[in-house]
Amino acid sequence: MSGSSPPPDNSLAVEQSRQAAAKEERERQAAEAAQKKIELGQLRGTAREGAGGNVRNYFSSMGVDPEQYAGSIDSQLNNILNGISPSEENPGAAFTNAGQTIWDTLQTGGRTKATKDINQVFAPDFQYSRVADTLDDPYLAGVEGEQYSNADQIIKNMLDRGVLTSGGYSSAQKDLENQRAGVRSRLNEIGMGLLQKQRGELGDIANRGRQAAGALNLGDTFDPYKYGAEADTSLSGFLAGLGDQIRAQVPGQLFNTAGLAAIGGAGQGLGNTAFNPAAAGGNVEDPSDTTADDEDTNANSIF
């Protein structure tokens, strides 16, 4: 009698079946992943397309033709799209408020450029280079020279009339020279006040330009040279009238001529009596009495 046969070895078939099932599962999952990827890609495309329309509608609602900024709009939308994860199932959320965001970005860029442009026209402290401290020097020197000449003529007349000798004239003239520093200081105050006023006007023009650049709305144009031309016109007018403005503010004769006769007389000394042509003609009026001469002088001196 023979023994029972061992069961057949089907382990290979089982393993093959298992591997086939695993392969099938992997293929199924891969197919699902591929389909999911396609679906997510379609969602991204739909979200991007919808955002493009929404952004353009936003620009139109703001009164601006979106096609003027089509390149910038598309570039920023694509940047948003590229930042969305491929596995994101709600890509449209990334485009929320994209219209306002892109609008603000472009508007800020426009303001930045406009500000840069106006700063190229008006460099920092430009008004001090356009209106230098020495700009008024020729006019001030002219006024000083005229006033000195007028004051000197007074003592020259005294010399010619014999009221002063040459020594007395020299003493009086020395006093005039000593007054020059004070006269120049006063004239410089007048000139500097006018220069500072003009600098302020130029600064105001530049500041208006900067304010306009900083408040520029998207779609508006900005011309920095308009403000530059306004500044040029203002400066030209100032230069044309600077001499007259200085003279208008000078309060009369700045050299003190009221005491020149007494100063000249004191400089002559007691033993140096001036020639008196009136006395030679029979008039015995005291030649040292300079009251009349003093009355001829300008009493409006600031000294």
C-alpha positions as CSV (number, residue, x, y, z in Angstrom):
1,M,0.0,0.0,0.0
2,S,1.5,3.3,-1.0
3,G,1.6,6.5,1.1
4,S,-0.3,9.8,0.4
5,S,1.2,12.3,-2.0
6,P,2.5,15.7,-0.6
7,P,0.3,18.7,-1.5
8,P,1.5,20.5,-4.7
9,D,3.8,23.5,-4.2
10,N,1.9,26.5,-5.5
11,S,4.0,29.2,-3.7
12,L,5.4,30.4,-6.9
13,A,2.0,31.0,-8.3
14,V,0.9,32.7,-5.1
15,E,3.9,35.0,-5.3
16,Q,3.3,35.7,-8.9
17,S,-0.3,36.5,-8.2
18,R,0.7,38.8,-5.3
19,Q,3.2,40.6,-7.4
20,A,0.6,41.0,-10.2
21,A,-1.9,42.5,-7.8
22,A,0.7,44.9,-6.4
23,K,1.7,46.0,-9.9
24,E,-1.9,46.5,-10.7
25,E,-2.4,48.6,-7.6
26,R,0.7,50.7,-8.4
27,E,-0.6,51.3,-11.9
28,R,-4.0,52.2,-10.6
29,Q,-2.5,54.7,-8.1
30,A,-0.2,56.1,-10.8
31,A,-3.1,56.6,-13.1
32,E,-5.1,58.3,-10.3
33,A,-2.1,60.5,-9.5
34,A,-1.7,61.4,-13.1
35,Q,-5.4,62.2,-13.5
36,K,-5.2,64.2,-10.3
37,K,-2.3,66.1,-11.6
38,I,-4.2,66.8,-14.8
39,E,-7.2,68.0,-12.8
40,L,-5.1,70.2,-10.6
41,G,-3.4,71.6,-13.6
42,Q,-6.7,72.4,-15.1
43,L,-7.8,74.1,-11.9
44,R,-4.6,76.2,-11.9
45,G,-5.2,77.1,-15.5
46,T,-8.8,78.0,-14.8
47,A,-7.8,80.0,-11.7
48,R,-5.1,81.9,-13.7
49,E,-7.5,82.6,-16.5
50,G,-10.2,83.8,-14.2
51,A,-7.8,86.0,-12.3
52,G,-6.7,87.6,-15.6
53,G,-10.2,88.6,-16.3
54,N,-10.9,89.8,-12.8
55,V,-7.7,92.0,-12.7
56,R,-8.6,93.6,-16.0
57,N,-12.1,94.3,-14.8
58,Y,-10.7,95.9,-11.7
59,F,-8.4,98.2,-13.8
60,S,-11.4,99.1,-16.0
61,S,-13.5,100.0,-12.9
62,M,-10.7,102.3,-11.8
63,G,-10.9,104.1,-15.2
64,V,-7.7,102.8,-16.6
65,D,-7.3,100.7,-19.8
66,P,-5.8,97.4,-18.5
67,E,-4.2,96.8,-21.9
68,Q,-1.8,99.7,-21.2
69,Y,-0.4,97.5,-18.4
70,A,-1.1,94.0,-20.0
71,G,2.5,92.9,-19.8
72,S,2.9,93.9,-16.1
73,I,-0.4,92.3,-15.2
74,D,0.3,89.0,-16.9
75,S,3.8,88.9,-15.4
76,Q,2.6,89.4,-11.8
77,L,-0.3,86.9,-12.3
78,N,2.2,84.3,-13.6
79,N,4.5,85.0,-10.6
80,I,1.5,84.2,-8.3
81,L,0.7,81.1,-10.3
82,N,4.3,79.9,-10.1
83,G,4.2,80.2,-6.3
84,I,1.2,77.9,-6.0
85,S,2.0,74.3,-4.9
86,P,1.2,71.7,-7.6
87,S,-0.8,69.8,-5.0
88,E,-2.9,72.8,-4.0
89,E,-6.5,71.9,-4.5
90,N,-7.8,75.5,-4.3
91,P,-5.4,77.5,-6.4
92,G,-7.9,80.2,-6.9
93,A,-7.4,81.4,-3.3
94,A,-3.9,82.7,-4.3
95,F,-5.5,85.2,-6.7
96,T,-7.8,86.7,-4.1
97,N,-7.7,90.6,-4.4
98,A,-5.1,90.2,-7.2
99,G,-6.6,93.2,-9.0
100,Q,-6.1,95.6,-6.1
101,T,-2.7,94.1,-5.2
102,I,-1.4,94.5,-8.8
103,W,-2.9,98.0,-9.0
104,D,-1.2,99.0,-5.8
105,T,2.1,97.5,-6.9
106,L,2.1,99.3,-10.3
107,Q,0.9,102.6,-8.7
108,T,3.7,102.5,-6.1
109,G,6.2,101.8,-8.9
110,G,4.9,104.7,-10.8
111,R,5.2,107.0,-7.8
112,T,8.7,105.8,-7.1
113,K,9.8,106.5,-10.7
114,A,8.2,109.9,-10.7
115,T,9.9,110.8,-7.4
116,K,13.3,109.7,-8.8
117,D,12.6,111.8,-11.9
118,I,11.8,115.0,-9.9
119,N,14.8,114.4,-7.7
120,Q,17.0,114.4,-10.8
121,V,15.6,117.8,-11.7
122,F,15.9,119.1,-8.1
123,A,19.0,117.7,-6.3
124,P,19.0,118.0,-2.5
125,D,19.7,121.6,-1.5
126,F,19.6,122.6,-5.1
127,Q,18.3,126.1,-4.2
128,Y,21.7,126.9,-2.5
129,S,23.6,126.2,-5.7
130,R,21.1,128.1,-7.8
131,V,21.1,131.0,-5.4
132,A,24.6,131.3,-4.0
133,D,25.5,133.6,-1.1
134,T,27.6,135.7,-3.5
135,L,24.8,136.3,-6.0
136,D,24.0,139.7,-4.6
137,D,27.6,140.9,-4.1
138,P,27.8,143.1,-7.2
139,Y,24.5,144.9,-6.3
140,L,25.6,145.4,-2.7
141,A,29.0,146.7,-3.8
142,G,27.3,149.1,-6.1
143,V,25.0,150.5,-3.4
144,E,27.9,150.7,-1.0
145,G,30.1,152.5,-3.5
146,E,27.3,155.0,-4.4
147,Q,26.6,155.8,-0.7
148,Y,30.2,156.1,0.1
149,S,30.7,158.5,-2.8
150,N,27.8,160.6,-1.7
151,A,29.1,160.8,1.9
152,D,32.6,161.6,0.7
153,Q,31.2,164.4,-1.5
154,I,29.9,166.1,1.6
155,I,33.3,166.4,3.2
156,K,34.9,167.3,-0.2
157,N,32.4,170.2,-0.3
158,M,33.6,171.2,3.1
159,L,37.2,171.1,1.9
160,D,36.3,173.1,-1.2
161,R,34.5,175.8,0.9
162,G,37.4,176.0,3.3
163,V,35.5,174.6,6.2
164,L,38.0,171.7,6.4
165,T,41.7,171.6,5.7
166,S,43.2,168.6,4.0
167,G,44.1,167.2,7.4
168,G,40.5,167.7,8.5
169,Y,39.3,166.1,5.3
170,S,41.5,163.1,5.9
171,S,40.1,162.6,9.5
172,A,36.6,162.8,8.2
173,Q,37.4,160.4,5.4
174,K,39.0,158.0,7.8
175,D,35.8,157.9,9.8
176,L,33.8,157.0,6.6
177,E,36.3,154.2,6.0
178,N,35.7,152.9,9.5
179,Q,32.0,152.8,8.9
180,R,32.3,150.5,5.9
181,A,32.2,147.3,7.9
182,G,28.9,148.3,9.5
183,V,27.4,149.4,6.2
184,R,28.4,146.2,4.5
185,S,27.0,144.2,7.4
186,R,23.6,146.0,7.0
187,L,23.7,145.5,3.3
188,N,24.5,141.9,3.7
189,E,21.5,141.4,5.9
190,I,19.3,143.0,3.3
191,G,20.8,140.9,0.5
192,M,20.7,137.6,2.5
193,G,17.0,138.2,3.4
194,L,16.2,138.5,-0.3
195,L,18.3,135.4,-1.2
196,Q,16.7,133.3,1.5
197,K,13.2,134.3,0.3
198,Q,14.1,133.2,-3.3
199,R,15.5,130.0,-2.0
200,G,12.3,129.4,-0.2
201,E,10.3,130.0,-3.4
202,L,12.5,127.5,-5.3
203,G,12.1,125.0,-2.5
204,D,8.4,125.3,-2.6
205,I,8.3,124.6,-6.3
206,A,10.4,121.5,-5.8
207,N,8.3,120.3,-2.9
208,R,5.1,120.7,-4.9
209,G,6.7,118.5,-7.6
210,R,7.7,115.9,-5.0
211,Q,4.2,115.9,-3.5
212,A,2.7,115.5,-7.0
213,A,5.0,112.6,-7.7
214,G,4.2,110.9,-4.4
215,A,0.5,111.2,-5.0
216,L,0.6,110.1,-8.6
217,N,-2.3,107.9,-9.6
218,L,-1.9,105.0,-11.9
219,G,-2.7,106.0,-15.5
220,D,-1.7,109.7,-14.9
221,T,1.3,111.3,-16.6
222,F,4.0,113.2,-14.7
223,D,6.3,115.8,-16.2
224,P,9.1,116.7,-13.8
225,Y,10.5,119.3,-16.2
226,K,7.3,121.4,-15.9
227,Y,8.5,122.1,-12.3
228,G,12.0,122.7,-13.5
229,A,10.8,125.3,-16.0
230,E,8.7,127.0,-13.3
231,A,11.8,127.2,-11.1
232,D,13.9,128.7,-14.0
233,T,11.2,131.3,-14.6
234,S,11.1,132.2,-10.9
235,L,14.9,132.5,-10.7
236,S,15.1,134.6,-13.9
237,G,12.6,137.1,-12.6
238,F,14.4,137.3,-9.3
239,L,17.7,138.0,-10.9
240,A,16.2,140.6,-13.2
241,G,14.8,142.6,-10.2
242,L,17.4,141.8,-7.5
243,G,19.2,145.2,-7.8
244,D,15.9,147.1,-7.5
245,Q,14.8,145.0,-4.6
246,I,18.0,145.7,-2.7
247,R,17.8,149.4,-3.3
248,A,14.1,149.4,-2.3
249,Q,15.1,148.0,1.1
250,V,18.0,150.2,1.9
251,P,16.7,152.7,4.5
252,G,18.4,155.9,3.2
253,Q,22.0,156.8,3.7
254,L,23.8,154.1,5.7
255,F,26.9,156.2,6.3
256,N,26.6,158.5,9.2
257,T,27.5,162.0,7.9
258,A,25.9,164.0,10.7
259,G,29.2,164.4,12.6
260,L,31.7,164.5,9.8
261,A,32.3,168.3,10.2
262,A,33.0,168.0,13.9
263,I,35.3,165.0,13.3
264,G,37.1,166.8,10.6
265,G,37.4,170.0,12.7
266,A,38.8,168.0,15.6
267,G,41.3,166.4,13.3
268,Q,42.6,169.8,12.2
269,G,43.8,170.7,15.7
270,L,43.6,174.1,17.5
271,G,46.4,175.7,15.7
272,N,45.1,174.8,12.2
273,T,42.3,177.2,11.6
274,A,40.6,176.7,8.3
275,F,40.5,179.4,5.6
276,N,37.3,181.4,5.7
277,P,36.5,183.0,2.4
278,A,33.4,184.7,4.0
279,A,35.6,186.4,6.6
280,A,37.8,187.7,3.8
281,G,34.8,189.3,2.3
282,G,33.9,191.1,5.6
283,N,31.8,188.4,7.2
284,V,33.1,187.7,10.7
285,E,31.0,184.6,11.3
286,D,32.9,182.0,13.3
287,P,34.3,179.5,10.7
288,S,34.3,176.7,13.3
289,D,30.6,176.9,13.6
290,T,29.5,173.9,11.5
291,T,25.8,173.9,12.5
292,A,24.7,174.8,9.0
293,D,26.9,172.1,7.5
294,D,25.5,169.5,9.9
295,E,22.0,170.5,9.0
296,D,22.8,169.7,5.3
297,T,23.6,166.1,6.1
298,N,21.2,163.2,5.9
299,A,19.6,162.7,9.3
300,N,18.2,159.3,8.3
301,S,21.4,157.4,9.0
302,I,20.9,154.1,10.8
303,F,24.0,154.8,12.9
